[in-house]
Amino acid sequence: MLRSLCSEHQQPFGQWPALVPVAELALNTVTSPLRGKSAIEIVPGRCDTHPLSAILLQRGQQWNMEPINVQKVQQYVGKLRLMLDASHKDISAKLNANRERKRQEASKGSIPAFAPGMFVKVAVLEHNRDDH
């Protein structure tokens, strides 16, 4: 497990002691199929936590467990949702404008542009002058 964590965090394997808290948190928060609880829930004196109640942040060579502030996360998600909605509306408006422009161009039957050297077939209609 430590070898894969070193690879994931792009650390040389000799730096594995710095990643022990990450491995410890991962192992202690996994629910045991036999007991139905995680090690953190079983050990007396520890508060009930789950993997999303705190985040491990690396500061230099040390890993610190920082609690997650739910209100700040909800505010951030709200701001992110507003930005994504605005971006989606902008992209939709541009796509619709392009579709409408192409539809209008197609309905006009625009005259093709010819360049010198292009071969063009010409149809000739003969009119009898006697018919008029």
Backbone as JSON Lines, residues from 0, in Angstrom:
{"i":0,"aa":"M","n":[0.83,-1.19,0.0],"ca":[0.0,0.0,0.0],"c":[0.88,1.25,0.0]}
{"i":1,"aa":"L","n":[1.95,1.25,0.79],"ca":[2.81,2.43,0.85],"c":[3.53,2.66,-0.48]}
{"i":2,"aa":"R","n":[3.87,1.58,-1.17],"ca":[4.53,1.72,-2.46],"c":[3.58,2.41,-3.46]}
{"i":3,"aa":"S","n":[2.31,2.01,-3.47],"ca":[1.35,2.63,-4.39],"c":[1.07,4.08,-3.99]}
{"i":4,"aa":"L","n":[1.04,4.38,-2.69],"ca":[0.85,5.77,-2.25],"c":[2.03,6.64,-2.68]}
{"i":5,"aa":"C","n":[3.25,6.1,-2.55],"ca":[4.43,6.86,-2.99],"c":[4.33,7.15,-4.49]}
{"i":6,"aa":"S","n":[3.91,6.16,-5.25],"ca":[3.77,6.35,-6.69],"c":[2.69,7.39,-6.99]}
{"i":7,"aa":"E","n":[1.55,7.28,-6.3],"ca":[0.43,8.21,-6.53],"c":[0.81,9.65,-6.2]}
{"i":8,"aa":"H","n":[1.57,9.84,-5.12],"ca":[1.97,11.19,-4.7],"c":[3.3,11.62,-5.3]}
{"i":9,"aa":"Q","n":[3.81,10.8,-6.24],"ca":[5.05,11.09,-6.95],"c":[6.2,11.35,-5.98]}
{"i":10,"aa":"Q","n":[6.3,10.47,-4.99],"ca":[7.36,10.54,-4.0],"c":[8.28,9.33,-4.19]}
{"i":11,"aa":"P","n":[9.59,9.49,-3.96],"ca":[10.45,8.3,-3.99],"c":[10.07,7.37,-2.85]}
{"i":12,"aa":"F","n":[10.3,6.07,-3.06],"ca":[9.86,5.1,-2.04],"c":[10.52,5.35,-0.69]}
{"i":13,"aa":"G","n":[11.68,5.97,-0.69],"ca":[12.35,6.29,0.58],"c":[11.59,7.29,1.43]}
{"i":14,"aa":"Q","n":[10.6,7.96,0.86],"ca":[9.79,8.95,1.59],"c":[8.53,8.33,2.19]}
{"i":15,"aa":"W","n":[8.44,7.0,2.24],"ca":[7.23,6.35,2.72],"c":[6.82,6.75,4.13]}
{"i":16,"aa":"P","n":[7.74,7.08,5.07],"ca":[7.27,7.46,6.41],"c":[6.35,8.69,6.41]}
{"i":17,"aa":"A","n":[6.55,9.58,5.44],"ca":[5.7,10.78,5.36],"c":[4.27,10.42,4.97]}
{"i":18,"aa":"L","n":[4.08,9.26,4.34],"ca":[2.74,8.87,3.88],"c":[2.02,7.92,4.83]}
{"i":19,"aa":"V","n":[2.63,7.6,5.97],"ca":[1.98,6.7,6.93],"c":[0.65,7.26,7.42]}
{"i":20,"aa":"P","n":[0.51,8.57,7.72],"ca":[-0.81,9.07,8.15],"c":[-1.9,8.87,7.1]}
{"i":21,"aa":"V","n":[-1.55,8.98,5.83],"ca":[-2.53,8.77,4.76],"c":[-3.01,7.32,4.78]}
{"i":22,"aa":"A","n":[-2.05,6.38,4.87],"ca":[-2.4,4.96,4.92],"c":[-3.19,4.65,6.18]}
{"i":23,"aa":"E","n":[-2.8,5.25,7.29],"ca":[-3.49,5.01,8.57],"c":[-4.95,5.47,8.48]}
{"i":24,"aa":"L","n":[-5.18,6.65,7.93],"ca":[-6.55,7.14,7.8],"c":[-7.37,6.23,6.89]}
{"i":25,"aa":"A","n":[-6.77,5.81,5.78],"ca":[-7.49,4.94,4.85],"c":[-7.87,3.62,5.52]}
{"i":26,"aa":"L","n":[-6.93,3.02,6.23],"ca":[-7.2,1.73,6.87],"c":[-8.17,1.86,8.05]}
{"i":27,"aa":"N","n":[-8.07,2.95,8.82],"ca":[-8.92,3.11,10.0],"c":[-10.35,3.5,9.67]}
{"i":28,"aa":"T","n":[-10.61,3.99,8.48],"ca":[-11.97,4.42,8.15],"c":[-12.73,3.4,7.3]}
{"i":29,"aa":"V","n":[-12.07,2.29,6.94],"ca":[-12.74,1.25,6.17],"c":[-13.61,0.42,7.11]}
{"i":30,"aa":"T","n":[-14.86,0.21,6.73],"ca":[-15.78,-0.57,7.55],"c":[-15.46,-2.05,7.42]}
{"i":31,"aa":"S","n":[-15.32,-2.71,8.56],"ca":[-15.02,-4.14,8.57],"c":[-16.29,-4.92,8.24]}
{"i":32,"aa":"P","n":[-16.2,-5.89,7.3],"ca":[-17.39,-6.66,6.97],"c":[-17.85,-7.56,8.13]}
{"i":33,"aa":"L","n":[-16.93,-7.93,9.02],"ca":[-17.3,-8.78,10.16],"c":[-18.0,-8.01,11.27]}
{"i":34,"aa":"R","n":[-17.49,-6.82,11.57],"ca":[-18.04,-6.04,12.68],"c":[-19.04,-4.98,12.24]}
{"i":35,"aa":"G","n":[-18.99,-4.59,10.99],"ca":[-19.9,-3.56,10.5],"c":[-19.51,-2.17,10.93]}
{"i":36,"aa":"K","n":[-18.31,-2.01,11.51],"ca":[-17.82,-0.7,11.94],"c":[-16.36,-0.56,11.53]}
{"i":37,"aa":"S","n":[-15.9,0.68,11.5],"ca":[-14.49,0.94,11.19],"c":[-13.7,0.95,12.49]}
{"i":38,"aa":"A","n":[-12.37,0.88,12.37],"ca":[-11.51,0.91,13.55],"c":[-11.67,2.2,14.32]}
{"i":39,"aa":"I","n":[-11.89,3.3,13.65],"ca":[-12.07,4.59,14.33],"c":[-13.32,4.57,15.19]}
{"i":40,"aa":"E","n":[-14.37,3.85,14.76],"ca":[-15.6,3.78,15.54],"c":[-15.46,2.85,16.74]}
{"i":41,"aa":"I","n":[-14.61,1.84,16.62],"ca":[-14.48,0.84,17.69],"c":[-13.6,1.32,18.83]}
{"i":42,"aa":"V","n":[-12.51,2.06,18.5],"ca":[-11.57,2.5,19.52],"c":[-12.25,3.5,20.44]}
{"i":43,"aa":"P","n":[-12.28,3.21,21.75],"ca":[-12.95,4.13,22.7],"c":[-12.25,5.49,22.73]}
{"i":44,"aa":"G","n":[-13.05,6.51,22.9],"ca":[-12.52,7.85,23.02],"c":[-12.32,8.57,21.69]}
{"i":45,"aa":"R","n":[-12.51,7.88,20.61],"ca":[-12.39,8.53,19.3],"c":[-13.78,8.93,18.83]}
{"i":46,"aa":"C","n":[-13.89,10.08,18.23],"ca":[-15.19,10.51,17.73],"c":[-15.51,9.75,16.45]}
{"i":47,"aa":"D","n":[-16.8,9.58,16.2],"ca":[-17.22,8.93,14.96],"c":[-16.86,9.84,13.8]}
{"i":48,"aa":"T","n":[-16.1,9.31,12.87],"ca":[-15.74,10.07,11.68],"c":[-15.97,9.19,10.46]}
{"i":49,"aa":"H","n":[-15.94,9.79,9.34],"ca":[-15.99,9.07,8.08],"c":[-14.97,9.72,7.15]}
{"i":50,"aa":"P","n":[-14.66,9.1,6.03],"ca":[-13.59,9.63,5.19],"c":[-13.79,11.08,4.73]}
{"i":51,"aa":"L","n":[-15.01,11.57,4.73],"ca":[-15.23,12.94,4.27],"c":[-15.36,13.95,5.41]}
{"i":52,"aa":"S","n":[-15.1,13.54,6.65],"ca":[-15.21,14.48,7.76],"c":[-13.94,15.29,7.93]}
{"i":53,"aa":"A","n":[-12.84,14.83,7.36],"ca":[-11.57,15.54,7.46],"c":[-10.77,15.27,6.2]}
{"i":54,"aa":"I","n":[-9.79,16.1,5.99],"ca":[-8.92,15.93,4.82],"c":[-7.48,16.01,5.29]}
{"i":55,"aa":"L","n":[-6.64,15.19,4.68],"ca":[-5.22,15.24,5.0],"c":[-4.55,16.23,4.07]}
{"i":56,"aa":"L","n":[-3.86,17.2,4.66],"ca":[-3.14,18.2,3.89],"c":[-1.66,18.05,4.16]}
{"i":57,"aa":"Q","n":[-0.87,18.1,3.1],"ca":[0.57,17.98,3.27],"c":[1.16,19.37,3.41]}
{"i":58,"aa":"R","n":[1.92,19.56,4.48],"ca":[2.63,20.82,4.71],"c":[4.1,20.47,4.88]}
{"i":59,"aa":"G","n":[4.83,20.66,3.82],"ca":[6.23,20.23,3.83],"c":[6.28,18.71,3.83]}
{"i":60,"aa":"Q","n":[6.93,18.14,4.81],"ca":[7.03,16.68,4.92],"c":[5.97,16.12,5.86]}
{"i":61,"aa":"Q","n":[5.19,16.98,6.51],"ca":[4.19,16.55,7.49],"c":[2.8,16.49,6.87]}
{"i":62,"aa":"W","n":[1.99,15.56,7.35],"ca":[0.59,15.46,6.95],"c":[-0.25,15.84,8.15]}
{"i":63,"aa":"N","n":[-1.17,16.76,7.96],"ca":[-2.07,17.2,9.03],"c":[-3.5,16.9,8.65]}
{"i":64,"aa":"M","n":[-4.27,16.41,9.62],"ca":[-5.68,16.15,9.38],"c":[-6.46,17.41,9.73]}
{"i":65,"aa":"E","n":[-7.1,17.98,8.72],"ca":[-7.87,19.21,8.91],"c":[-9.35,18.88,8.8]}
{"i":66,"aa":"P","n":[-10.16,19.33,9.76],"ca":[-11.61,19.07,9.65],"c":[-12.2,19.87,8.49]}
{"i":67,"aa":"I","n":[-13.22,19.3,7.89],"ca":[-13.89,19.96,6.77],"c":[-15.06,20.76,7.31]}
{"i":68,"aa":"N","n":[-15.14,22.04,6.94],"ca":[-16.22,22.91,7.35],"c":[-17.34,22.76,6.32]}
{"i":69,"aa":"V","n":[-18.44,22.14,6.74],"ca":[-19.53,21.83,5.82],"c":[-20.13,23.09,5.21]}
{"i":70,"aa":"Q","n":[-20.27,24.16,5.99],"ca":[-20.85,25.4,5.47],"c":[-19.97,26.0,4.37]}
{"i":71,"aa":"K","n":[-18.65,25.95,4.54],"ca":[-17.76,26.49,3.52],"c":[-17.83,25.65,2.25]}
{"i":72,"aa":"V","n":[-17.94,24.34,2.42],"ca":[-18.05,23.46,1.25],"c":[-19.35,23.75,0.52]}
{"i":73,"aa":"Q","n":[-20.45,23.92,1.26],"ca":[-21.74,24.22,0.63],"c":[-21.71,25.56,-0.09]}
{"i":74,"aa":"Q","n":[-21.05,26.57,0.51],"ca":[-20.93,27.86,-0.15],"c":[-20.11,27.74,-1.43]}
{"i":75,"aa":"Y","n":[-19.01,27.0,-1.36],"ca":[-18.17,26.82,-2.53],"c":[-18.92,26.09,-3.64]}
{"i":76,"aa":"V","n":[-19.66,25.05,-3.27],"ca":[-20.42,24.29,-4.26],"c":[-21.51,25.17,-4.87]}
{"i":77,"aa":"G","n":[-22.13,26.02,-4.06],"ca":[-23.14,26.95,-4.57],"c":[-22.54,27.92,-5.59]}
{"i":78,"aa":"K","n":[-21.37,28.49,-5.26],"ca":[-20.7,29.4,-6.2],"c":[-20.31,28.68,-7.47]}
{"i":79,"aa":"L","n":[-19.79,27.48,-7.32],"ca":[-19.38,26.68,-8.48],"c":[-20.58,26.36,-9.35]}
{"i":80,"aa":"R","n":[-21.72,26.03,-8.73],"ca":[-22.93,25.73,-9.49],"c":[-23.39,26.95,-10.29]}
{"i":81,"aa":"L","n":[-23.35,28.14,-9.67],"ca":[-23.74,29.37,-10.38],"c":[-22.81,29.64,-11.56]}
{"i":82,"aa":"M","n":[-21.51,29.46,-11.36],"ca":[-20.56,29.69,-12.46],"c":[-20.78,28.7,-13.59]}
{"i":83,"aa":"L","n":[-21.01,27.42,-13.25],"ca":[-21.24,26.41,-14.27],"c":[-22.55,26.65,-15.01]}
{"i":84,"aa":"D","n":[-23.59,27.07,-14.29],"ca":[-24.87,27.39,-14.93],"c":[-24.72,28.55,-15.92]}
{"i":85,"aa":"A","n":[-23.98,29.59,-15.5],"ca":[-23.76,30.74,-16.38],"c":[-22.96,30.32,-17.61]}
{"i":86,"aa":"S","n":[-21.95,29.5,-17.4],"ca":[-21.14,29.02,-18.53],"c":[-21.99,28.17,-19.47]}
{"i":87,"aa":"H","n":[-22.84,27.32,-18.9],"ca":[-23.71,26.47,-19.72],"c":[-24.67,27.32,-20.55]}
{"i":88,"aa":"K","n":[-25.26,28.35,-19.95],"ca":[-26.18,29.22,-20.67],"c":[-25.45,29.95,-21.8]}
{"i":89,"aa":"D","n":[-24.24,30.42,-21.53],"ca":[-23.45,31.12,-22.54],"c":[-23.13,30.2,-23.72]}
{"i":90,"aa":"I","n":[-22.7,28.99,-23.43],"ca":[-22.37,28.03,-24.48],"c":[-23.62,27.65,-25.27]}
{"i":91,"aa":"S","n":[-24.74,27.43,-24.58],"ca":[-25.99,27.1,-25.26],"c":[-26.44,28.23,-26.18]}
{"i":92,"aa":"A","n":[-26.31,29.47,-25.71],"ca":[-26.71,30.61,-26.53],"c":[-25.84,30.69,-27.79]}
{"i":93,"aa":"K","n":[-24.53,30.47,-27.64],"ca":[-23.63,30.52,-28.81],"c":[-23.94,29.39,-29.78]}
{"i":94,"aa":"L","n":[-24.19,28.19,-29.26],"ca":[-24.54,27.07,-30.13],"c":[-25.84,27.32,-30.88]}
{"i":95,"aa":"N","n":[-26.84,27.83,-30.17],"ca":[-28.12,28.14,-30.81],"c":[-27.97,29.22,-31.87]}
{"i":96,"aa":"A","n":[-27.14,30.24,-31.6],"ca":[-26.91,31.31,-32.57],"c":[-26.22,30.75,-33.82]}
{"i":97,"aa":"N","n":[-25.25,29.86,-33.62],"ca":[-24.57,29.24,-34.77],"c":[-25.53,28.38,-35.58]}
{"i":98,"aa":"R","n":[-26.36,27.61,-34.89],"ca":[-27.35,26.77,-35.59],"c":[-28.31,27.63,-36.4]}
{"i":99,"aa":"E","n":[-28.78,28.71,-35.8],"ca":[-29.72,29.6,-36.48],"c":[-29.07,30.26,-37.68]}
{"i":100,"aa":"R","n":[-27.81,30.7,-37.53],"ca":[-27.09,31.32,-38.64],"c":[-26.92,30.34,-39.78]}
{"i":101,"aa":"K","n":[-26.53,29.11,-39.46],"ca":[-26.35,28.09,-40.5],"c":[-27.68,27.73,-41.17]}
{"i":102,"aa":"R","n":[-28.75,27.7,-40.37],"ca":[-30.07,27.41,-40.95],"c":[-30.48,28.51,-41.9]}
{"i":103,"aa":"Q","n":[-30.26,29.76,-41.53],"ca":[-30.61,30.88,-42.4],"c":[-29.77,30.89,-43.66]}
{"i":104,"aa":"E","n":[-28.47,30.58,-43.54],"ca":[-27.61,30.53,-44.72],"c":[-28.07,29.42,-45.67]}
{"i":105,"aa":"A","n":[-28.44,28.28,-45.1],"ca":[-28.89,27.16,-45.93],"c":[-30.21,27.48,-46.62]}
{"i":106,"aa":"S","n":[-31.09,28.24,-45.97],"ca":[-32.38,28.55,-46.58],"c":[-32.26,29.62,-47.66]}
{"i":107,"aa":"K","n":[-31.2,30.42,-47.64],"ca":[-31.02,31.46,-48.66],"c":[-30.57,30.86,-49.98]}
{"i":108,"aa":"G","n":[-29.95,29.73,-49.95],"ca":[-29.41,29.16,-51.18],"c":[-28.29,30.03,-51.7]}
{"i":109,"aa":"S","n":[-27.29,30.23,-50.92],"ca":[-26.19,31.13,-51.27],"c":[-25.5,30.68,-52.55]}
{"i":110,"aa":"I","n":[-24.97,31.66,-53.26],"ca":[-24.29,31.4,-54.53],"c":[-22.88,30.92,-54.21]}
{"i":111,"aa":"P","n":[-22.47,29.81,-54.8],"ca":[-21.13,29.31,-54.5],"c":[-20.07,30.23,-55.09]}
{"i":112,"aa":"A","n":[-18.95,30.29,-54.44],"ca":[-17.83,31.1,-54.91],"c":[-16.93,30.22,-55.76]}
{"i":113,"aa":"F","n":[-16.61,30.69,-56.97],"ca":[-15.74,29.94,-57.85],"c":[-14.39,30.63,-57.91]}
{"i":114,"aa":"A","n":[-13.35,29.82,-58.01],"ca":[-11.99,30.35,-58.12],"c":[-11.46,30.07,-59.51]}
{"i":115,"aa":"P","n":[-10.53,30.87,-59.99],"ca":[-9.94,30.61,-61.3],"c":[-9.34,29.21,-61.34]}
{"i":116,"aa":"G","n":[-9.56,28.52,-62.44],"ca":[-9.02,27.17,-62.6],"c":[-9.99,26.08,-62.21]}
{"i":117,"aa":"M","n":[-11.13,26.43,-61.65],"ca":[-12.12,25.42,-61.26],"c":[-12.92,25.02,-62.5]}
{"i":118,"aa":"F","n":[-13.25,23.75,-62.61],"ca":[-14.07,23.28,-63.71],"c":[-15.53,23.37,-63.31]}
{"i":119,"aa":"V","n":[-16.32,23.97,-64.17],"ca":[-17.72,24.18,-63.88],"c":[-18.54,23.65,-65.06]}
{"i":120,"aa":"K","n":[-19.55,22.88,-64.77],"ca":[-20.47,22.41,-65.81],"c":[-21.54,23.46,-66.0]}
{"i":121,"aa":"V","n":[-21.8,23.76,-67.25],"ca":[-22.8,24.78,-67.55],"c":[-23.92,24.13,-68.34]}
{"i":122,"aa":"A","n":[-25.12,24.34,-67.93],"ca":[-26.28,23.83,-68.65],"c":[-26.81,24.93,-69.55]}
{"i":123,"aa":"V","n":[-27.08,24.6,-70.79],"ca":[-27.56,25.6,-71.75],"c":[-28.99,25.23,-72.11]}
{"i":124,"aa":"L","n":[-29.87,26.16,-71.95],"ca":[-31.26,25.97,-72.34],"c":[-31.49,26.67,-73.68]}
{"i":125,"aa":"E","n":[-31.98,25.94,-74.61],"ca":[-32.25,26.54,-75.92],"c":[-33.71,26.92,-76.0]}
{"i":126,"aa":"H","n":[-33.94,28.11,-76.38],"ca":[-35.3,28.57,-76.56],"c":[-35.56,28.72,-78.05]}
{"i":127,"aa":"N","n":[-36.68,28.25,-78.44],"ca":[-37.09,28.52,-79.83],"c":[-37.69,29.9,-79.88]}
{"i":128,"aa":"R","n":[-37.18,30.69,-80.76],"ca":[-37.7,32.04,-80.86],"c":[-39.09,32.05,-81.47]}
{"i":129,"aa":"D","n":[-39.43,30.94,-82.06],"ca":[-40.75,30.86,-82.67],"c":[-41.85,30.7,-81.62]}
{"i":130,"aa":"D","n":[-41.49,30.16,-80.47],"ca":[-42.49,29.88,-79.42],"c":[-42.95,31.18,-78.75]}
{"i":131,"aa":"H","n":[-42.2,32.23,-78.84],"ca":[-42.56,33.45,-78.12],"c":[-43.44,34.3,-78.9]}
